Amino acid sequence: MQKSTAQLVMFCHNFRRTNIMAGLLTLVNEWLIRGLVLLSFVAYLILVLFAGVRRHRASGWRMLLLWPAYQVASLATTKALANLFLGSASQELQLVAFWTPFLLMHLGRPDNISALSIEDNVLAARQVLEVSLQLVSVIFVLYKHIIVGGNAGTLLPASFIMFFLGIAKYIEGTVALWRGGLGNIRSSLKGLEPMGLCSYLMSRVRGEELDNEQALLAAHGLFYVSKGEFTDYPFGKNPLRRDLTREKEFSGGWKGVCKMVEMELSLMYDIMYTKAAVVHTWPGYGLRVISPPCTAAAFALFWLHSKEGQRSADVVITYILLVATFILDVRWLLGALGSTWTYAFINNRYWLKNFVETWKGLRLFLVFLAPSRLFIKEPTSYRRWSGAIGRYNLLHECTRETTSLLSRLVKNFASTGVWMEYQYGYLDGLEISPFIRDLLFKKVWEKLKSSYELDKPPPPPAAAPPKPDAQPPPKPKPPVPEAVHDPRGALANRRKLDEALGIGPEFQEVVLTWHIATEVFLLRRPREGVSFNYEYVKAIKELSSYMMFIVAVRPHMLPGLKLSSLHEVTREDLEVLWHRNKNMHCSTDRDNELASILQRQEEIAPGTDSEPGSRSSRSKLYNKSLILSDGIQYARLMLERIRPSNCPEKRGPPKDMRMHHMLRDVWREQVLDLQMMLERILDAWVKLLIYASIRCSRDSHAKQLAMGGELTTIVWILDAHARIDGEKGAPDQFALLHTHI
């Protein structure tokens, strides 16, 4: 009896557990498609709200939301269509099948984003098969659950309306992805005619500084300059070449050109990473005009549709999808009509010129209604560069003892590259002040303009014919590189090879050395009895830290080899020196103490013979790190020039050091004024910035454009405008800049 009772209890327990599992499986199956549709809709809204942050600073929690939101639509659509494709037809699933066109719209993505990275554009051609399969699946699902299912009523025409809208937006998104590739942008430049925006604008702004709106319109007119730089298009063979000289008529100065370049890069972001390339065409405008009334008609038809036999949750979800789609359709329509892209579209078609004034009135009205008008005065200011730059100070990093809790969490769970971007690009990054921004751009523009306006050097005088009995002069022997001692070996061996071949140092080595020299000079400079502009000190420190940030965090934005080992080894050497020689009681001004340690380590060993200005007798620091030793030597050289009492004779750099071109003015002249020295240090950093900008690969500039942009990219496009605005027959840019750097 007891055994029978136990068996009965066990049977009841197993039966109950089986029923619970079956109920859970049934619930999951019923709500799987609904959950996927809602997930796709939420992901779509996230893209609508946060995709614009990539224009300025692609870091922080919003970027963490963008990446999964971009991927979710494809996964959710594929899974939902598979379930509806394989499941049985029923009246309960009619509304669920009605949602499939909305999934196609989500796959097409909103107007403010088409690609997350440049790789998406490159691989767009591979999506032809995927697009075909998705369309076939949607057609079959609608046929199976709505047409064949019966009793569709007014839901049938509503399904047809949304089906064609969904297909159109899905195909449009795929085409935008394809047209955003650099190869297709290059193809679009062939046969391009001048748009006339520049001549129209310049006739109204001569002698005036451009405001944001004028700069944006001018950027549309000269947009082919940026397109040509990003795609390496030969404008010299294009009829547009004769139109490039229009830029000379701008009298707004460097500020107007810099503002216009920022706008051009924003437009370049539009055609590469948003749907602007397809929105501002006849099909694009037509789709946005018919979308709101079509969605409203589908809403009305669904309102008239009988809800009998349908779940309340499904009805609510359908209303949410229809209302949200209608609101967004209206938003995309007004945004397209009020965009300056539309102005460019009108000006490029002469028979539409009469609608210019109508467009201006519409734009003023839309700007007045825009919610952002409550917070900003200039509606186009979002297109300008944010001024945010990353910072990485090598001396400060070696003496830093603590970081924020959030930074440590990111470091533990993310890759090294992601953590460094977060720490040095987001947490330690800054937005440079307007004064420093203007100072920097002014010096960059002046340096670029002076480079292209230099006269060509006169040809060397013809050599006199040799006398018949004269002996030919002996051929000079090639210099034998001096052997250097480096315990690490790699840098010393590379130096010997470079010197034997007559090759200069790698760019990362130049930046590291000059960064050390600059930081030590600023830390050990005279503090009393001197007058100088402290803004120059801030500008130097920010530019020095920014260039080191590029070396340490974004080496792909630099010319030459990606020698991450140079930075890593130099940091390790600095950390070892700091921990072995630091004052345990020092709690403040750690950077200054490390600079003092470096200076002491560079002192020549006593009791050795050494020529003035050479390092035939190796210092302690030289035996540890060539980069640190060179940096301290340059800092010493600059400090001596503003401390004449400590240096009675005028000495030059050691003979076995490179980078002589960096400070040639410093040791050719007796500089006694600190302000003059600061100006020359800043000039040297500006030269390095220009060189890094024009030698960076086009693909790297394009990739970084999707991550908030980069200062080097702005300088690169400034170089293109300076080259256009220069004298005819200007010498080669790389050769000129190399001689100046």
N, C-alpha and C positions, 0 to 999 in steps of 0.2 A: 504493500500500500504506500509506504513512504517513497519507494522507488518510482512508482507511477506518478505520485504528486510532484516529485522533483523533475521528472521528465516533462510534465505538463507546464511547470513553471519555466523550464528552459525553453520549451516550444513557444510559450507566450512572449518571452524575452526576445527570442530570435525573430519572431514575427513582427514585434513592435520595432525592433531595430531595422528590419528589412523595409517596413513601411516608412520609417523616418528617412532612410537613405533614398528610397524611391521618391518620396515627397520632395526631398532636397534636389534630386536630379531633375524632377519635373519642373520645379521652381527655377532652377538654373537654366534649363532649356527654354522656358517661357520668357525669361527676362534677359537672356544672353544677347539677343538681337537688339532689344530695347536699350540695354546698357551700352552696347557698342555704338548705337546711333547717338545716344546722349553724350558718350565720350568723344565721338567725332565732332559733335556740335560744340562742346566745351573747348576742345582743342582749336577749333576754327575761331572761336571768340578770343582765345588767348593770342592767336596770331594777329587778329584785328587790333587788339589793344596794345600789344607789346612789340610788334615787329619793327616799329619805328625807332626803338632804342638803339638799334645797330648802327644808325647813322652817326652816333656820337661816342658812346662808350659801351662796348659789348661785354660788360662784366656785371657781376652781381646776381641777385636772385631772379631777375626777369629773364636773363639769358638761360638760367637753369630751366625755366619753363618753356622757352622757345624751342629748344632742341626736341624734347619728347612730343610737344604739340605738333611740330612739323612732321614727325614720323607716324603719329597716331592715326591720321586720316587714312593713309594707305592700308595699314594693318586692320583697322576697324571695318573699312569697306570690304576688303577681301574676305574677312571672316563672316560678316553679315550676309554678303551675297552667296557665299558657299552654303550657309545654313538654309537660306531661302531657296536656293537652287536645288538642294537635295531633299528638302522637306516636302511634306504633302500639302496640297492646296486646301485652304479652309477660309471661311468668311472672317474668322478672327484675325487672320494674317493679311487681310486686304489693306488695312491702314499701315501695317508694317512694310508691305511691299510698296506702298505709296511713298515711303521715306527714302527709297533707293535713289531717286533723282537728287535729293538733298545730299546724299553721300557723294554723288558725283560732283556737286558744287563744292563740297569740302575738299575733295581731291584736287579740284582746280585751284584751290587756295584763294584768299582774298587779294584785292588789288595791290595791297601794300607789301606783298611778299610773293615771290615766285621761286626763289632759290635760297637755300641756307648758306651755301658755299659755292665757289666757282666750279668745284667738281660736279655739282648737280647740273650745271649748264653743259659741261663737257659730255656727261653721260645721257643727256636728254634724248639723243637720237635712238638710244636703246629702249626707250619706253613705248615705241610704236606697237610692239606686240602686246605689252601690258594694257595699253589704252584699248586696243581692239578686243581683248578678252573681257575687260571690264564692261565695255559697251554691250557686247553680246550677252553677258550675264544679266545686266539690267533689263535688256529687252526681253529675255526669257522669263525673268522673275515677274515683270509686269504682265506679260502674256499669260503666265501660269496662274497668278493669284488674282488678277483684276479682270482681264478679258474673259478667260475661260471660267474663272470662279463664279461668274454670274452675280446678279443683284448689285452691280457696281453703281448704277445710277449716275448721278452727277460726278461721282468720284472718277469715272472713266475719262471725261474731257479734262478734268483737273490733272489727272495723271499724265495725259498727253502734253499739256502745257508745261508742267514742271519737268517732264522727261526731256523735251527739246531744250529748255533752258539749262538743265543740268548737263546735257551733252555739249552745248555751246560753250559753257563756262569751263568744263573739263578740258575740251580741246584747246580753248583759248589759253588756259594755264600751261598746257604742254607746249604750245607754240611759243609762249612767252619765255619758258625755260630754255627752249632751243635757240631763240633769237638773242638771248642774253649771253651766249658764248662769244668769246673774243673773235673767233673766226667768222661768225655771222655778222658781227658788228663791222668787221673789216670789209666784208662783202657789201654791206649797206652803204659804204662810203663811195663806191664806184658810181660815177655818173651823177653825184650829188650836186645840186645847184645851190648857189648862195641864197640864203634866206632873207637877206636884207634887213635883219633886225638891228645890226650894228650901225649901219648908216642912218637908220631911222632914229636910233637912240642918241648917237653922237651929235646929231644936229640939234639936240635939245639940252645936252649936258656939257657942252664945251665950257671949260673953266670952272666947273662945279664938281664937288666930290659926289661919287655915286652913292645913293642910298641902296638899301637891300633890294628893293623892287627893281630899280634900274640895273643894278649889278646882275640880277637874275635874268632879266631880259637880254642884257649884253652877253651873258653866259650862253644863252640859247643861240645867239647869233654866231658866236665863236666856238660852239661846242665841238665842231669838227676838229679843233686843235687837240682837245683831250682825247677824242676818239682816235685820232691819228697816232698819238703817243702810246695809248694803251694797246693798239693793234699794229704799230709799226707800219702805218700806211704811208706810201711815198706821195706826199702832197705836191711835190715838185712836178709830177707828171699829170696833175689834175687841173682842170680849169679853175678850181678854187684858189690856186696859188696866187693868181692875180688879185684876189680879194683879201689876202692875208695882210696886205699893207694897211688895211683900214684901221688896224689896231694902233698904228702910229698916231692917229688923230685923237686918241684919248688924251685928255689933258688933266684927268683926275689924279694923276701921279700913281705912285706905287700902292697907295691904299686902295684905290679903285681896282687896280689889277689884282691885288691879293684877294680882295673881296669877290671879284669875278671868278677867280680860280677856285675859291671855296665853293661857289655856286656850281661851277662846272663839274666838280667832283661829286657834288650831290646829285646832279643830273646823270652822271655816269653810274652812280649807285642805283638810280632809278631804272635804267635800261638793263643793268646786269642782274639786279636782285629783286626787282618788283615787276609788275606787269605793264609798266609804262610803254614798252615797245609795241604792245598790241592794243592797249587801251586807246591810245591817241592815233587811231586809224579809222577809216570809214566803218569797217565791221565792228571795231571796238566801241565807237560812239553809238552805232545802231543798236548793239546789244544792250548798252546801258540805258538807252531811251526806252526800249520795249520791255525791259525787265520789270520795272515797278508795276505797270498796268497788267502785265501777264501774271505776276504774283498776286496782285489784288484780285484778278479774275479767278485764279485758282482758289484763293481764300473764300470768295463768294460762293463758288461752286461747292466747296467743302461745307460751307455753312448750310447750304440747302440739302446736303446729303443726309440721308437717314442714318442716325447713329445706333439704330437697333442692332443688338447682337455684338456691339463693339465695347471694349473695355474703356472705362472712364480714363484710365491712365493713358491709353493710346490716343484718345481724343485730345487730351491736354497736351501731350507731346506734339501732336500734329499742329495744333494751334500755335504752340511755341515756335515750331520750325517755320511756319508760314509768316507769322508776324515778324520774327527776327530777320527772315530773308527779305521781306518787304522793306523794313527799316534800313537794312544794309544796302539794298539796291538803290534806294533814294540817296543814301550817303555816297555811294560810288558814283552815281550820276552827277550829283552836285559837285563832288570833288573833281571829276573829270572836266566838267564844263568850266569850272572856275580856275583850273590849273593854268599856269603859264605855258605848259605844253600845248594847250589849246591855242594860245596866242601864237606860238611858233607854227602850229598847224595851219592857222589862218593866213599868216604872213607868207607861208611857203606856197600858197595858192592865190594867185593874183585876183581871181574872180570872186574871192571871199573877202577882199580888203574892205568892202563896205560894212562888214560886220564887226570891224575892230572896235568901234565906239560902243556897240551893243555889248560886246564881250567885256569891255572895261566897266560898264555899268553893272553887269551881272557879277563880275568879280568883286566890286566894291560892296555890293549887297551881300554876297556870300561871306565875305570877310567880316562884315558887320554882324552877321548872324552866328559866326563860328564861336563855339564855347571857349576856344583858346583866347579869344579877344579880351576876355575878362582878366587874363593873367599876363599877356604879353602885348606890347604895343605894335611890334612888327610881325605880321603874319608869316613872313618868309624867313624870319631869323632862325627857324629850326634847320634851315638848309646850310647855315654857316658852320664852320668847324668849331667844335666846342672849346678848343684850347686846352684840352686835357692831355697830359703826357705822363708816361711812366717815369719812375725814378729808381736808380740803383746806384748808391754811393758805396764804393768798395771799402773805403776805410771805415765807414759807419757800420757796414754789415759785419766786418770782422770784429768790431768791438761791441756789437749789440748783444745783449744777454737775454732779453725776453721779447716775445711776440704776443699778439693778442690770442685769446682762447679760440676765437673763431678761425684764425689763421692756422693754429695748430691742428684743429679738427680737419680743415681742408687738406692740410699737408698729410695727415694720416690716411685719408680716404681717397684722395685724388692723385693723379700722376704728378711728377715733378714739374712738367711744363704748365699744367693747369694751375698748380699751386703758385708758381712764380708769377704767372699772369695775374692771379688774384692778389697776391701780396704786393708786388711791385708796380703793377699796372692799375690796380683798383684801390687797395688800402693806402699804399704809399704814394700813389699818383696825385697829381695836383692840376689845377687849372691855372695856367700862367696869367699873370696880371696884364691888364691892357697896355701898360707902359712897356713892359718887357716884350710883349707880343709885337707891339709896333716897332720897338727897337730892333728886334730880331728880323722881322720881315723887311724893314728898311735896309738893314745891312745886307741881307740876302739879295734883295733886288738890285742894290747898288753894285754889289760884287758881280752879279750876273750881267748887268748892263755894261759895266766896265770891261768885262771879259770879251763880250762880242763887239764892242766898239773900239777895241785896240787896233791900231794900225799894224799891218803886217811888218815884220822886221825886214830891214833892207837886206838885199842879197849880199853875201860876203864878197869882198873885192877879189877880182881875178888874180890868181897867183902869177907872179912874174916868171917868165920862162927861165928854166935853169941854164946856167952857163955851161958851155960844152965841156970845160975841164973841171967843173965843180962835182964834188962827190955828193951823191944823194944822202939826205939826212938819215940817220939810223932810225929804224922803226922802234917806237916806244914799246917796252916790255909791258905785258898786261900786269896789272897789280895783283900781287899775291895776297889773298885774304889772310888776315892775321888769325891764327888759331886761338880759339876761345875755350875757356874751361867752364863747363856747366855740368853739375852732377846729374841733371835730368837728361842731358844729351840731345834731346829732340830739337829744342829751340836753337842750340848752338850749331848743330849740324845743318839745320835749315838756313841759318844765317850765313854759314860758310858757302853753301851752294848759291844762295841768292846773291851774295857779293861777287862770287866768281862769275856768275851769269850777268851781273849788272842789274839785278832786279831789286826793287825797293821792298820794304817790309810789308807783310800782310796788313790789311786795314785794321783787323782786330788788334794787332800788336801796336799799331799807331795810336788807336783810341785808348787802349789800356795804359800805355806809357804816358800819353798826354793827360789822361785823367789823374794819374798819380802825381804828375808834376803840378797840375793845376790845383788839386786839393791841398797838397803840401804847401804850395806857395800861398794860397789863401789863408791857411791855418797859421803860417809862420810869418806873415807879412807884418810890417810895422803897424802898431796900433795907435801911437801917439805922435803928434807933431806933423801929421800929413793930412792933406785934404783930398777927397775923392768922392765920386758919386757912388753911393752904396747900391743903387739900382744895377750898376754894372756888375758888382759882386754877385747879386742875386741872379742876374741873367747868366753869368758864367757858371755858377753852381747848378742852375737848373738845366742848362744845355749840356754841361758835363755829365750830370746824372742821367739825363735823357739818353745821351749817346751810349753810356755804359749800360743802360737798360736795354737798348737794342742789342748790344754785344751779348749780354747775359741771358736775356729772355727771348729776343726775336732775332737770332742771328741770320735767319733767312732774308731779312731786310737789308743785309749788308753785302757789299761786293766781295768777290774772292771766295776762298774756301770757308766752310763753316767750321772754324777751329774753336769749338767749345772748350777743348782742353787747355787753351791758353788762359782763358778766364778762370777755369777750375784750378789749374796749377798755381796761378798767381794768388788766388784767394787762399789756397792752402798754405802757401808760403807766408802770406800776411798773418794768417791765424796762428801759425807756429811762432812767428816772431812776437806777436802780441802776448800769447800765453806764457812765453818764456821770459819776457822782459818787462811786462807791465808792472805798474806799481799797485800792489794789493790794496792800498788805502785810497786809490783814486776812484772817486764816484762820479765825477763830472768831467766834462771836456775830454772824453776818452779819445776822440779823433785827434785832438792836438797832441796828446801823449804818444799815440801811435806814430804821428808824423815825426815827433822828436826821436823816437826809437829808430825810425828809418834813417834819419839824418846821421845818427851816431853809428849805425851799422855801415854806412857808406864811407866813413872816414878811411883814408889810406893808412895801411899798416905802417907804424913808425920804423925808422931805420932802413928804408928802402929808397932807391933812386927812382925818381919818376919825373918825366918832363912836364912842365906846366901845360895843362890842357890835355893831358893824356892819362890813360889808366893802365900803363904797363905794369904797374904794381896793383894787384887786384885787391879790392876792398872785401870786407866780410859779406856785404850785401850782394856784391857782384858774383861771388861764388854760390850764392843761394838762388838768385833770380836776376836774369838780365833785364827783364822789364822793370822791376822795382828799382834796380840800380840806375838804369837810364832815366826813369822818371825823377829820381832824387837829384841826379846830375842836372837835369833841365831846371828843376826847382831851384837848385843852388845858383845856377847861372842867372835866373831871373831875380833872385833875391840880391845877388851881388850888384845888379844894375841899379837897384834902388837904394843900395847901401854903399856908396862909393868909398867911405872910410874903411870898410872891411876889404875892399878890393882895389888897391892902388893902381894895379895894372889891368888893362882891358883884356880879359881872357875870352877865348872862344870855347866851343864845346869840345869834349874829348874826341880825339881823332877816330876812335873805334866805335863811335856812336852814330846811329843813323837818324833820320828825320831832320837833317840840317835845314831843309826848306821850311820847316814849321816855324823856326825862330830866327830866320836869317836877319830880319830887321833888328832883333834884340841885340845880337852881338856885333852888328855892323855899326850901330850907333850907341852912344853913351846915354842911355835912358836913365834919367834921374827922378822922373815924376811917376808916382804910383798910378795916377789916373791914366797916363799914357801907356803904362804897362798893362793895365786892365783892358784898355781898348784893344791892344794888340793880342792879348790872350783871347778876347772875345772874337776878334777877327779870325784867329786860327781855328777856333771851334766852328765858326760859320763856314769856313772853307771845308772843314771835314764834313759838316752837315750837307753841303752842296755836293761834295764828291760822293758821299754815301747815297744821296738821293738819285743822282743821275746814273750811277752804276748799279743800282738795285735792279733786279729783273722785273719785267713788266708783269709777269704772273704774280710775283710777290706783292707788288702794289695793288693788283686787282684783288687778291685774296684778303689783304688787310683792309680794303675798302668795305668789306662786309663785317669787319670787326671793330667798327668805330672810326676807321680812317687813321692816317698817320701823318705826322708833321713832314716826314721825308717825301710823302706823296705830293703834298702841297708844293714843296720846294721843286720837285721834279716837273710839275706842270708849270710852275713859274719860269723854270728854265726854258720850256718850250715857247712861252710867250716872249721871253726876253730874246730868244733866238729869232723869232719872227719879227720882233720890233727892232732888231739890230740893223746895222748897215748891211747893204747888199754885199755878198761875197765875204761875209764874216767867216773867220777861220773856224776850224773844227772845234766843237765845244769841249770834247774830252782832252784834246791837246792843250787848249788854253787853260782849262781848269787845272790840269795836271801841272802846268808851269806855275800857276798861282798857288797851288796847294803845296 
